Amino acid sequence: ALITGIEATGRELDSVFQRHGIVRIQAMGQRLDPNRHQAMVEIPSPEAEPGTIVQEMQAGYMIKDRLLRPALVGVAKKG
C-alpha cells in the first residue's frame, strides 16, 4: 500500500510539472551538454563513447527553455 501511494504521488507531481511547463532533462545515453548537465565523475567504459552520459545521479529539470536544475551525471571515459 505504501509503494502504491508513493507511485501515485509521483504521477501527480509529473502531471503538475507538465501543466506548468516543467520537463525532466533526458540524460542517459546523451552527449554531455554543460548547459543542461553537470559532470560529477568520469567512469571507465569500453563500450560507451567518451563524453557520453552513462549514469544519472540526480534528475535535472527545465522550465520551458530555462534551466531549473542541471542533471548530475557520470560521463564515460576511455577505459
N, CA, C and O atoms as a GROMACS GRO file, in nm:
protein
  316
    1ALA      N    1   0.084  -0.120   0.000
    1ALA     CA    2   0.000   0.000   0.000
    1ALA      C    3   0.088   0.126   0.000
    1ALA      O    4   0.056   0.224  -0.067
    2LEU      N    5   0.197   0.122   0.075
    2LEU     CA    6   0.286   0.238   0.082
    2LEU      C    7   0.348   0.266  -0.055
    2LEU      O    8   0.353   0.381  -0.098
    3ILE      N    9   0.395   0.162  -0.121
    3ILE     CA   10   0.458   0.178  -0.252
    3ILE      C   11   0.357   0.232  -0.353
    3ILE      O   12   0.392   0.319  -0.434
    4THR      N   13   0.235   0.183  -0.350
    4THR     CA   14   0.130   0.231  -0.439
    4THR      C   15   0.104   0.380  -0.416
    4THR      O   16   0.087   0.455  -0.512
    5GLY      N   17   0.102   0.422  -0.292
    5GLY     CA   18   0.082   0.563  -0.258
    5GLY      C   19   0.196   0.650  -0.308
    5GLY      O   20   0.172   0.760  -0.358
    6ILE      N   21   0.318   0.603  -0.294
    6ILE     CA   22   0.434   0.679  -0.341
    6ILE      C   23   0.432   0.692  -0.493
    6ILE      O   24   0.460   0.799  -0.547
    7GLU      N   25   0.398   0.582  -0.562
    7GLU     CA   26   0.389   0.587  -0.708
    7GLU      C   27   0.280   0.683  -0.753
    7GLU      O   28   0.300   0.757  -0.850
    8ALA      N   29   0.166   0.685  -0.686
    8ALA     CA   30   0.057   0.777  -0.720
    8ALA      C   31   0.100   0.922  -0.699
    8ALA      O   32   0.067   1.009  -0.779
    9THR      N   33   0.173   0.947  -0.592
    9THR     CA   34   0.223   1.083  -0.565
    9THR      C   35   0.320   1.126  -0.675
    9THR      O   36   0.316   1.240  -0.719
   10GLY      N   37   0.405   1.036  -0.718
   10GLY     CA   38   0.500   1.065  -0.827
   10GLY      C   39   0.428   1.099  -0.956
   10GLY      O   40   0.467   1.193  -1.026
   11ARG      N   41   0.324   1.023  -0.989
   11ARG     CA   42   0.246   1.052  -1.110
   11ARG      C   43   0.177   1.188  -1.101
   11ARG      O   44   0.170   1.262  -1.199
   12GLU      N   45   0.125   1.221  -0.983
   12GLU     CA   46   0.059   1.350  -0.964
   12GLU      C   47   0.159   1.465  -0.978
   12GLU      O   48   0.127   1.567  -1.038
   13LEU      N   49   0.279   1.449  -0.922
   13LEU     CA   50   0.383   1.552  -0.938
   13LEU      C   51   0.419   1.572  -1.084
   13LEU      O   52   0.432   1.686  -1.130
   14ASP      N   53   0.436   1.462  -1.159
   14ASP     CA   54   0.466   1.472  -1.302
   14ASP      C   55   0.357   1.548  -1.375
   14ASP      O   56   0.385   1.628  -1.463
   15SER      N   57   0.232   1.522  -1.338
   15SER     CA   58   0.118   1.589  -1.401
   15SER      C   59   0.121   1.740  -1.373
   15SER      O   60   0.099   1.820  -1.463
   16VAL      N   61   0.149   1.777  -1.249
   16VAL     CA   62   0.157   1.919  -1.212
   16VAL      C   63   0.273   1.986  -1.285
   16VAL      O   64   0.259   2.096  -1.337
   17PHE      N   65   0.388   1.918  -1.290
   17PHE     CA   66   0.504   1.973  -1.362
   17PHE      C   67   0.469   1.998  -1.508
   17PHE      O   68   0.501   2.105  -1.560
   18GLN      N   69   0.406   1.903  -1.574
   18GLN     CA   70   0.371   1.918  -1.716
   18GLN      C   71   0.276   2.035  -1.737
   18GLN      O   72   0.291   2.110  -1.834
   19ARG      N   73   0.180   2.053  -1.648
   19ARG     CA   74   0.086   2.165  -1.661
   19ARG      C   75   0.156   2.299  -1.655
   19ARG      O   76   0.108   2.397  -1.713
   20HIS      N   77   0.267   2.306  -1.584
   20HIS     CA   78   0.340   2.432  -1.567
   20HIS      C   79   0.463   2.442  -1.656
   20HIS      O   80   0.545   2.532  -1.638
   21GLY      N   81   0.477   2.350  -1.751
   21GLY     CA   82   0.587   2.357  -1.847
   21GLY      C   83   0.721   2.309  -1.794
   21GLY      O   84   0.825   2.343  -1.851
   22ILE      N   85   0.722   2.232  -1.686
   22ILE     CA   86   0.847   2.180  -1.629
   22ILE      C   87   0.868   2.038  -1.682
   22ILE      O   88   0.782   1.952  -1.666
   23VAL      N   89   0.984   2.016  -1.745
   23VAL     CA   90   1.014   1.885  -1.802
   23VAL      C   91   1.149   1.835  -1.749
   23VAL      O   92   1.240   1.913  -1.721
   24ARG      N   93   1.157   1.702  -1.736
   24ARG     CA   94   1.281   1.640  -1.690
   24ARG      C   95   1.380   1.637  -1.806
   24ARG      O   96   1.343   1.609  -1.920
   25ILE      N   97   1.506   1.666  -1.776
   25ILE     CA   98   1.612   1.663  -1.877
   25ILE      C   99   1.650   1.518  -1.904
   25ILE      O  100   1.677   1.442  -1.812
   26GLN      N  101   1.652   1.480  -2.032
   26GLN     CA  102   1.697   1.347  -2.071
   26GLN      C  103   1.850   1.345  -2.061
   26GLN      O  104   1.917   1.434  -2.113
   27ALA      N  105   1.903   1.244  -1.994
   27ALA     CA  106   2.048   1.240  -1.974
   27ALA      C  107   2.111   1.111  -2.022
   27ALA      O  108   2.210   1.115  -2.095
   28MET      N  109   2.057   0.997  -1.984
   28MET     CA  110   2.120   0.868  -2.014
   28MET      C  111   2.140   0.849  -2.164
   28MET      O  112   2.046   0.861  -2.243
   29GLY      N  113   2.266   0.819  -2.202
   29GLY     CA  114   2.299   0.793  -2.342
   29GLY      C  115   2.322   0.917  -2.425
   29GLY      O  116   2.359   0.906  -2.542
   30GLN      N  117   2.302   1.035  -2.368
   30GLN     CA  118   2.321   1.161  -2.441
   30GLN      C  119   2.467   1.206  -2.428
   30GLN      O  120   2.539   1.162  -2.339
   31ARG      N  121   2.507   1.294  -2.519
   31ARG     CA  122   2.638   1.359  -2.507
   31ARG      C  123   2.628   1.462  -2.395
   31ARG      O  124   2.523   1.523  -2.376
   32LEU      N  125   2.737   1.482  -2.321
   32LEU     CA  126   2.739   1.581  -2.213
   32LEU      C  127   2.716   1.720  -2.271
   32LEU      O  128   2.789   1.763  -2.361
   33ASP      N  129   2.617   1.790  -2.220
   33ASP     CA  130   2.587   1.929  -2.258
   33ASP      C  131   2.603   2.012  -2.132
   33ASP      O  132   2.517   2.006  -2.043
   34PRO      N  133   2.711   2.092  -2.121
   34PRO     CA  134   2.735   2.166  -1.998
   34PRO      C  135   2.625   2.268  -1.966
   34PRO      O  136   2.620   2.321  -1.855
   35ASN      N  137   2.538   2.297  -2.062
   35ASN     CA  138   2.427   2.388  -2.037
   35ASN      C  139   2.309   2.318  -1.968
   35ASN      O  140   2.219   2.384  -1.916
   36ARG      N  141   2.310   2.182  -1.968
   36ARG     CA  142   2.200   2.107  -1.908
   36ARG      C  143   2.246   1.999  -1.810
   36ARG      O  144   2.168   1.954  -1.727
   37HIS      N  145   2.372   1.959  -1.820
   37HIS     CA  146   2.425   1.851  -1.737
   37HIS      C  147   2.545   1.901  -1.657
   37HIS      O  148   2.619   1.988  -1.702
   38GLN      N  149   2.563   1.844  -1.538
   38GLN     CA  150   2.682   1.872  -1.459
   38GLN      C  151   2.752   1.739  -1.435
   38GLN      O  152   2.699   1.651  -1.368
   39ALA      N  153   2.874   1.726  -1.490
   39ALA     CA  154   2.950   1.602  -1.476
   39ALA      C  155   3.007   1.593  -1.334
   39ALA      O  156   3.074   1.685  -1.288
   40MET      N  157   2.977   1.482  -1.267
   40MET     CA  158   3.025   1.461  -1.131
   40MET      C  159   3.145   1.366  -1.128
   40MET      O  160   3.237   1.384  -1.048
   41VAL      N  161   3.143   1.264  -1.215
   41VAL     CA  162   3.250   1.164  -1.220
   41VAL      C  163   3.272   1.120  -1.363
   41VAL      O  164   3.183   1.130  -1.447
   42GLU      N  165   3.393   1.069  -1.388
   42GLU     CA  166   3.423   1.002  -1.514
   42GLU      C  167   3.429   0.853  -1.484
   42GLU      O  168   3.491   0.810  -1.387
   43ILE      N  169   3.364   0.774  -1.567
   43ILE     CA  170   3.354   0.630  -1.545
   43ILE      C  171   3.419   0.558  -1.663
   43ILE      O  172   3.376   0.577  -1.777
   44PRO      N  173   3.522   0.475  -1.638
   44PRO     CA  174   3.581   0.399  -1.748
   44PRO      C  175   3.476   0.308  -1.812
   44PRO      O  176   3.408   0.232  -1.743
   45SER      N  177   3.464   0.317  -1.944
   45SER     CA  178   3.363   0.237  -2.014
   45SER      C  179   3.415   0.200  -2.152
   45SER      O  180   3.426   0.287  -2.239
   46PRO      N  181   3.446   0.072  -2.174
   46PRO     CA  182   3.497   0.031  -2.304
   46PRO      C  183   3.391   0.035  -2.415
   46PRO      O  184   3.426   0.048  -2.532
   47GLU      N  185   3.261   0.023  -2.380
   47GLU     CA  186   3.158   0.020  -2.484
   47GLU      C  187   3.095   0.156  -2.514
   47GLU      O  188   3.040   0.174  -2.623
   48ALA      N  189   3.102   0.251  -2.423
   48ALA     CA  190   3.041   0.383  -2.446
   48ALA      C  191   3.145   0.480  -2.503
   48ALA      O  192   3.263   0.476  -2.467
   49GLU      N  193   3.099   0.567  -2.591
   49GLU     CA  194   3.183   0.671  -2.650
   49GLU      C  195   3.222   0.771  -2.540
   49GLU      O  196   3.136   0.811  -2.461
   50PRO      N  197   3.351   0.812  -2.533
   50PRO     CA  198   3.390   0.912  -2.432
   50PRO      C  199   3.305   1.038  -2.446
   50PRO      O  200   3.280   1.087  -2.556
   51GLY      N  201   3.261   1.091  -2.331
   51GLY     CA  202   3.176   1.210  -2.330
   51GLY      C  203   3.028   1.178  -2.327
   51GLY      O  204   2.945   1.268  -2.323
   52THR      N  205   2.994   1.048  -2.331
   52THR     CA  206   2.855   1.005  -2.325
   52THR      C  207   2.814   0.983  -2.180
   52THR      O  208   2.892   0.932  -2.100
   53ILE      N  209   2.693   1.021  -2.146
   53ILE     CA  210   2.643   1.004  -2.010
   53ILE      C  211   2.604   0.858  -1.989
   53ILE      O  212   2.523   0.803  -2.064
   54VAL      N  213   2.664   0.796  -1.886
   54VAL     CA  214   2.638   0.655  -1.857
   54VAL      C  215   2.572   0.635  -1.720
   54VAL      O  216   2.532   0.524  -1.686
   55GLN      N  217   2.561   0.742  -1.642
   55GLN     CA  218   2.496   0.732  -1.510
   55GLN      C  219   2.431   0.865  -1.477
   55GLN      O  220   2.489   0.971  -1.501
   56GLU      N  221   2.310   0.859  -1.421
   56GLU     CA  222   2.240   0.980  -1.376
   56GLU      C  223   2.224   0.971  -1.225
   56GLU      O  224   2.157   0.881  -1.174
   57MET      N  225   2.284   1.066  -1.154
   57MET     CA  226   2.279   1.065  -1.008
   57MET      C  227   2.161   1.146  -0.955
   57MET      O  228   2.104   1.113  -0.851
   58GLN      N  229   2.126   1.252  -1.028
   58GLN     CA  230   2.014   1.337  -0.987
   58GLN      C  231   1.950   1.394  -1.112
   58GLN      O  232   2.018   1.443  -1.201
   59ALA      N  233   1.819   1.387  -1.119
   59ALA     CA  234   1.747   1.438  -1.235
   59ALA      C  235   1.759   1.590  -1.244
   59ALA      O  236   1.767   1.659  -1.142
   60GLY      N  237   1.762   1.639  -1.367
   60GLY     CA  238   1.761   1.783  -1.390
   60GLY      C  239   1.628   1.823  -1.453
   60GLY      O  240   1.558   1.739  -1.509
   61TYR      N  241   1.594   1.951  -1.443
   61TYR     CA  242   1.466   1.998  -1.494
   61TYR      C  243   1.481   2.132  -1.567
   61TYR      O  244   1.563   2.216  -1.532
   62MET      N  245   1.398   2.147  -1.669
   62MET     CA  246   1.388   2.272  -1.746
   62MET      C  247   1.246   2.325  -1.729
   62MET      O  248   1.152   2.247  -1.717
   63ILE      N  249   1.232   2.458  -1.728
   63ILE     CA  250   1.100   2.519  -1.734
   63ILE      C  251   1.098   2.598  -1.863
   63ILE      O  252   1.165   2.700  -1.877
   64LYS      N  253   1.019   2.548  -1.958
   64LYS     CA  254   1.017   2.599  -2.094
   64LYS      C  255   1.158   2.590  -2.150
   64LYS      O  256   1.206   2.479  -2.172
   65ASP      N  257   1.228   2.702  -2.174
   65ASP     CA  258   1.365   2.694  -2.229
   65ASP      C  259   1.471   2.735  -2.128
   65ASP      O  260   1.586   2.757  -2.165
   66ARG      N  261   1.433   2.747  -1.999
   66ARG     CA  262   1.528   2.787  -1.895
   66ARG      C  263   1.562   2.669  -1.805
   66ARG      O  264   1.477   2.585  -1.774
   67LEU      N  265   1.688   2.663  -1.763
   67LEU     CA  266   1.734   2.557  -1.675
   67LEU      C  267   1.691   2.585  -1.532
   67LEU      O  268   1.720   2.692  -1.478
   68LEU      N  269   1.622   2.490  -1.470
   68LEU     CA  270   1.589   2.499  -1.327
   68LEU      C  271   1.699   2.436  -1.243
   68LEU      O  272   1.748   2.495  -1.147
   69ARG      N  273   1.739   2.313  -1.283
   69ARG     CA  274   1.842   2.240  -1.211
   69ARG      C  275   1.911   2.148  -1.310
   69ARG      O  276   1.844   2.072  -1.380
   70PRO      N  277   2.047   2.152  -1.317
   70PRO     CA  278   2.116   2.061  -1.409
   70PRO      C  279   2.108   1.916  -1.360
   70PRO      O  280   2.097   1.891  -1.240
   71ALA      N  281   2.114   1.824  -1.453
   71ALA     CA  282   2.121   1.682  -1.417
   71ALA      C  283   2.263   1.652  -1.373
   71ALA      O  284   2.359   1.689  -1.441
   72LEU      N  285   2.278   1.584  -1.261
   72LEU     CA  286   2.409   1.544  -1.212
   72LEU      C  287   2.438   1.406  -1.269
   72LEU      O  288   2.363   1.311  -1.247
   73VAL      N  289   2.548   1.395  -1.344
   73VAL     CA  290   2.571   1.274  -1.424
   73VAL      C  291   2.714   1.222  -1.413
   73VAL      O  292   2.806   1.293  -1.372
   74GLY      N  293   2.728   1.095  -1.451
   74GLY     CA  294   2.858   1.032  -1.468
   74GLY      C  295   2.884   1.016  -1.618
   74GLY      O  296   2.795   0.973  -1.692
   75VAL      N  297   3.004   1.051  -1.662
   75VAL     CA  298   3.037   1.054  -1.804
   75VAL      C  299   3.141   0.947  -1.835
   75VAL      O  300   3.234   0.925  -1.757
   76ALA      N  301   3.124   0.880  -1.948
   76ALA     CA  302   3.217   0.775  -1.990
   76ALA      C  303   3.352   0.834  -2.030
   76ALA      O  304   3.359   0.941  -2.090
   77LYS      N  305   3.458   0.762  -1.995
   77LYS     CA  306   3.591   0.796  -2.044
   77LYS      C  307   3.651   0.668  -2.100
   77LYS      O  308   3.602   0.558  -2.073
   78LYS      N  309   3.757   0.683  -2.178
   78LYS     CA  310   3.821   0.564  -2.236
   78LYS      C  311   3.866   0.473  -2.125
   78LYS      O  312   3.929   0.516  -2.028
   79GLY      N  313   3.835   0.348  -2.139
   79GLY     CA  314   3.872   0.258  -2.031
   79GLY      C  315   3.897   0.125  -2.085
   79GLY      O  316   3.930   0.033  -2.010
   0.00000   0.00000   0.00000
